[in-house]
Amino acid sequence: MEPIRVEVDGREPTVADLYQPLLSNYGHFTAMQVRGGRVRGLDLHLARLAGATRELFGTDLDTGRVRELLAHAVRGVPDASVRINVYRREELTTMVFVRPPNRPPAEPLRLRSAPYVRPAAHLKHVGGFGQGYWGRRAEAEGFDDALLVDPTGAVCEAAIANIGFFDGTVVTWPDAPHLPGIAMQLLKPRLPSKDARVGLADVGAFRGAFVANSIGVASVAAVDDVTFGVDTVLMRLVADAEASIPWDAI
C-alpha cells in the first residue's frame, strides 16, 4: 500500500532522517485508523507511546506535540491508516506514516499455531521479524495468519492482533505474554470479559473466537484442525461493542 504522506517531526524526511530507522531495529510505534479526522482510543495510543518511550529511552515524550504532528500529517486526508514511530537519534524523533484506510477481512480467518512469543511482548516495538516469519509460514500452509503459543502451550495472541475466545457467555482473553492492543483495551469493558490461560489443547472447548486490532475485528474460522462456525451471538456482541466506542477528534 503506497503511502500518502511520510513526515519526520512534521516535515518531509531527508535521507539522513531515514538512516536510523532503516539500520536500527530499536524503537516503537502505534497504529490507528482515522475516519473523518477522528481516531478511536486516541488517548490510549498516546499513552502507549509515552510509556514505551520511557521504557526504551528513559525519557518523557511530549504527547501534545505528537498529537500536533499527527494532525499535521493527516491534513486534507480525513480517512487513513496511520502509523506513528518513535525512535532516537541525538533526540527523540517522531515519524508519521499516512496510508489509505484499511478494513478488516470480510471472511473468517484460519489461524495456524506457531511456537513463538514476541520479545518484550507488552511493547509494540519495531522488531517484527518473528511475527512476519510465522505469519508467512502459516500462509504457505493455507492459513491466513499465525497464532502465537508459548513454550507451555498457552495461546498468547495472533501475529498482529489480540484474540478472544467465547464460551457462549464470556469472552476469554489469553493472559500469556501479549501486546495489550488498543482495540482489546476498548472492547474489554464493553463485553463480558475475563483474562485466563487458554491452552492450545483447550481451544476446541470454545464455541467461537475473534481477533481484534487497529484495523477492526474479524471472526476466526479455525485454529489448526479445530473449526468454529461463525458465532452470530458473539459477532453481534462484538459489533455492538465496537460501534459503541467513541471517535476522538485529533
C-alpha positions in Angstrom: 0.0 0.0 0.0 1.7 3.2 -1.2 2.0 6.0 1.4 0.0 9.2 1.0 2.5 11.1 3.2 5.5 10.5 5.4 6.7 13.1 7.8 9.6 13.2 10.4 9.0 15.7 13.1 6.4 17.5 11.0 8.4 17.7 7.7 9.3 15.7 4.7 12.1 13.3 5.6 15.7 13.6 4.3 17.9 10.6 3.7 19.6 11.4 7.0 16.3 11.2 8.7 15.7 7.7 7.4 19.2 6.4 8.2 18.5 5.5 11.8 15.1 3.7 11.4 16.4 1.8 8.4 19.5 0.5 10.0 18.5 0.2 13.7 15.8 -2.2 14.9 15.2 -0.2 18.2 12.1 1.8 18.5 8.3 1.5 18.9 5.1 2.6 17.3 1.4 2.7 17.4 -1.1 2.1 14.5 -4.6 3.5 14.1 -7.4 4.1 11.6 -8.6 7.6 11.0 -12.1 8.3 9.9 -13.5 11.7 9.4 -10.4 13.2 11.1 -11.1 11.1 14.2 -9.5 8.2 16.0 -10.8 5.6 18.4 -8.8 5.5 21.7 -6.5 8.4 20.8 -5.6 8.9 24.5 -4.7 5.2 24.7 -2.5 5.5 21.7 -0.7 8.5 23.1 -0.3 6.8 26.5 1.2 3.7 24.7 3.8 5.9 23.0 4.6 7.7 26.2 5.1 4.5 28.2 7.2 2.8 25.7 9.4 5.9 25.3 10.1 5.9 29.0 10.9 2.2 29.0 13.1 2.2 25.9 14.8 5.6 26.1 14.4 6.6 29.7 12.8 10.0 28.9 9.4 11.6 28.6 7.6 12.0 25.3 5.6 15.2 24.6 2.3 13.7 23.7 0.8 17.1 23.0 3.5 17.6 20.3 2.8 14.1 18.9 -0.8 14.9 18.6 0.1 18.1 16.7 2.4 16.0 14.4 -0.5 13.6 13.8 -2.9 16.4 12.9 -0.3 17.9 10.6 0.3 14.6 8.8 -3.3 13.9 8.1 -4.2 17.3 6.9 -6.5 17.0 3.9 -6.8 13.3 4.5 -9.9 12.6 6.5 -9.8 8.8 6.2 -6.4 6.9 6.5 -4.3 4.3 8.1 -1.7 5.9 10.3 1.4 4.6 12.0 3.4 6.7 14.4 7.0 5.6 15.1 9.3 6.9 17.8 13.0 6.4 17.7 16.1 8.2 18.9 18.9 9.8 17.1 20.5 12.6 19.2 17.0 13.5 20.3 13.6 11.7 20.2 12.2 11.6 16.7 8.6 11.0 15.6 7.8 9.7 12.2 4.2 9.6 10.9 3.2 7.4 8.0 -0.2 8.1 6.4 -1.6 5.5 4.0 -5.0 4.7 2.5 -7.6 3.4 5.0 -7.6 -0.3 5.8 -10.5 -2.6 6.7 -10.8 -6.0 8.4 -11.1 -9.1 6.3 -14.6 -9.9 5.1 -14.1 -13.7 5.6 -13.4 -15.5 8.9 -9.7 -16.3 9.5 -8.0 -19.6 9.7 -5.0 -19.5 12.2 -2.0 -21.8 12.3 -0.4 -22.2 15.7 3.3 -21.2 15.9 5.8 -21.8 18.8 6.7 -18.1 19.3 6.5 -15.4 21.9 7.4 -11.9 20.9 10.3 -10.4 22.9 9.1 -7.7 25.3 5.6 -8.7 24.2 4.0 -5.9 26.2 5.6 -3.3 23.8 4.5 -2.5 20.2 8.1 -2.4 19.1 9.6 -2.4 15.6 11.2 -5.9 15.9 8.6 -7.8 14.0 10.7 -10.4 12.2 9.3 -13.4 14.2 5.7 -12.4 13.6 6.3 -12.0 9.9 8.2 -15.2 9.6 5.5 -17.3 11.3 2.7 -15.4 9.5 4.2 -16.2 6.2 4.7 -19.9 7.2 1.0 -20.0 8.1 0.0 -18.6 4.7 2.3 -21.1 2.9 0.3 -23.9 4.7 -3.0 -22.5 3.5 -3.9 -20.4 6.6 -4.5 -16.7 7.0 -2.2 -15.9 9.9 -0.3 -17.3 12.8 -1.4 -17.9 16.4 1.5 -17.4 18.8 1.8 -20.1 21.5 4.3 -20.0 24.4 6.5 -23.0 25.5 3.9 -24.2 28.0 1.3 -24.5 25.2 -0.6 -21.3 26.2 -2.1 -19.1 23.5 -0.6 -15.6 23.5 -2.0 -13.6 20.6 -2.3 -13.7 16.8 0.7 -12.4 14.8 -0.7 -8.9 14.6 -3.9 -9.0 16.7 -5.3 -10.0 20.0 -7.7 -13.0 20.1 -10.7 -13.6 22.3 -12.5 -16.9 22.8 -16.2 -17.2 23.5 -17.9 -20.0 25.6 -21.4 -18.7 25.0 -21.4 -16.3 27.9 -17.9 -14.7 28.4 -15.1 -13.7 26.2 -11.8 -15.1 27.5 -8.7 -13.1 26.6 -5.5 -15.1 26.9 -3.2 -14.0 29.7 0.0 -15.4 28.3 2.6 -12.7 27.1 0.9 -10.5 24.6 0.6 -6.9 23.5 -2.4 -5.1 25.2 -3.8 -3.9 22.0 -5.8 -0.7 21.9 -8.8 -2.4 20.2 -8.7 -5.0 23.0 -8.5 -2.3 25.7 -11.5 -0.6 24.2 -13.6 -3.8 23.7 -12.9 -5.4 27.1 -15.1 -3.2 29.3 -17.8 -3.3 26.7 -18.0 -7.1 26.6 -18.5 -9.8 29.2 -14.8 -10.4 29.6 -12.2 -12.2 31.7 -8.4 -12.9 31.5 -7.4 -16.5 31.8 -4.9 -19.0 30.5 -6.1 -20.6 27.2 -4.2 -23.8 26.3 -3.9 -24.6 22.7 -5.2 -28.1 23.5 -8.3 -26.4 25.1 -9.3 -24.2 22.1 -11.9 -26.7 21.0 -13.8 -26.2 24.2 -14.9 -22.8 23.0 -17.7 -22.2 20.6 -16.3 -19.2 18.8 -13.3 -16.8 18.6 -12.4 -13.5 17.0 -9.4 -11.3 16.5 -9.1 -7.5 17.1 -6.6 -4.9 16.2 -6.4 -1.3 14.9 -7.9 -2.4 11.6 -11.1 -3.8 13.3 -12.4 -7.2 14.3 -12.8 -10.5 12.4 -14.3 -13.9 13.1 -12.0 -16.9 13.5 -13.0 -19.9 11.4 -10.3 -22.3 12.6 -7.2 -22.8 14.8 -5.2 -25.7 13.3 -7.6 -28.6 12.9 -10.2 -27.1 15.3 -13.0 -25.4 13.3 -15.5 -22.8 14.5 -18.8 -21.8 12.9 -19.4 -18.1 12.7 -20.9 -17.5 16.1 -23.6 -14.9 15.3 -24.2 -14.2 19.0 -20.5 -13.5 19.6 -20.1 -11.4 16.5 -23.2 -9.4 17.3 -21.9 -8.7 20.8 -18.5 -7.6 19.4 -20.1 -5.5 16.6 -22.3 -3.7 19.1 -19.4 -3.2 21.5 -17.2 -1.8 18.7 -20.0 0.5 17.5 -20.3 2.0 21.0 -16.6 3.1 21.0 -16.4 6.9 20.5 -14.3 8.5 17.9 -11.9 11.2 19.3 -11.1 14.3 17.4 -7.4 14.7 16.6 
